[in-house]
Amino acid sequence: MPSGRVVNVGLTQMACGPDPKANLAKQLAMARTAVSQGAQIVCTQELFKSPYFCQAEDHRFFGLAETIPGPSTDAFQTFARKHGVVVVASLFEKRAAGLYHNTASIVDADGSLMGIYRKMHIPDDPLFYEKFYFTPGDTGFRAWKTKFGTIGVLICWDQWYPEGARLTALQGAEILFYPTAIGWHPSEKAAYGAAQHDSWELIQRSHAVANGCWVCVPNRVGHELVSGANGDPVNADGLEFWGQSFVAAPDGSVVTRASVDKEEVLVVPCDLDRVEFARTHWPFLRDRRIDAYGDLTRRYVDPPAGREPSR
C-alpha cells in the first residue's frame, strides 16, 4: 500500500450556541487545536456560527447571513495566512438583497480566497426547511489545487447525490469535503435512528470507493431547540445532531470516527498516493461508458410510447 504524499486533515465537531461571535471564536480555537496537532487542511462543519435555524421558517434568521468578503472569510484568511494551512469554512452567504446561499469558502495556505462553493441540492424536510433560506447554488461542482492537494467541497444534502461527487472527482479532487449539519428527530430515533445514520455514512463511503478518493465529513453535535418570534420552540423535540464526523479512505474504510455527543477535533493523515493506487487497481474512471450516460441529464427516463417498463 502506498505511503508517500501524506496530508494531515483536521475536522472540527462542535455544538453551537446563540451568539455568532462566540461560535466563531470557538471554531477558530478548535482550528488552532487542529493545527497544533499537525493539520494542514482544516474543515469546519456546516453553518457553525449559529444553531441550525432552518428548523423554522422565520425571516429573522436572514439577519445571520454575511457577505463574501465578510467577517468569516476575513477571519479564516487571517488564520490560514498565520498558520500556513488550507481552510474550508462554511457560512450563510448574503449575495444580494433577497438572494442567499449556503456556501463554503476555500482559503489557501497563503490566506488567499481561492473560491467558493454554493450548495447545489437544497432540502425541504420537517425541521430542515432550507428552501426558505437558500437559493440553489450556481457555482457548479469544482475542485481546487491547494498547497496541500487538490480538494473538492460539497455541502451536507449534496452528500446523497453520486453525480456531485463524480463530477468533482473528475476534476482531479483527491479529497472530498462535506461540511454537514445532520441529526435525528428525537421522536424517530428509536425506530429509524440507526438506519438513518448507517445510510448517511454508507453513501459517503461509497463516494470514496466509486471515485478512489478520500472523503472527510465534519458534523455538529448537540440538542438544538429553535424558538419562533414569540419565543416558544417551533418544535417541542428539536433536533439531536449525531456527530460522528469521519474520514473514509479511497477503499471506503472508515479511518477515524468521532463520538456521538462530544465536541472533538480530528486530525487524520491522508496518504494522497492511495488515490492513484485506488484508481489504477479499481479503474472505475477508466471503464466508465460515457457514451451511454446521456439520460442522466433527464429528470426521469420515461418508457417509449406503447411500452411498459421492464419488470
Secondary structure, 3 states (H helix, E strand, C coil): CCCCCEEEEEEEECCCCCCHHHHHHHHHHHHHHHHHCCCCEEECCCCCCCCCHHHCCCHHHHHHCECCCCHHHHHHHHHHHHHCCEEEEEEEEEEECCEEEEEEEEECCCCCEEEEEECCCCCEECCEEHHHCCCCCCCCCCEEEECCEEEEECCHHHHHCHHHHHHHHCCCCCEEECCCCCEECHHHHHHHHHHHHHHHHHHHHHHHHHHCCEEEECCCEEEECCECCCCCECCCCCEEEECCCEEECCCCCEEEECCCCCCEEEEEEEECHHHHHHHHHCCCCCCCCHHHCHHHHCCCCCCCCCCCCCC
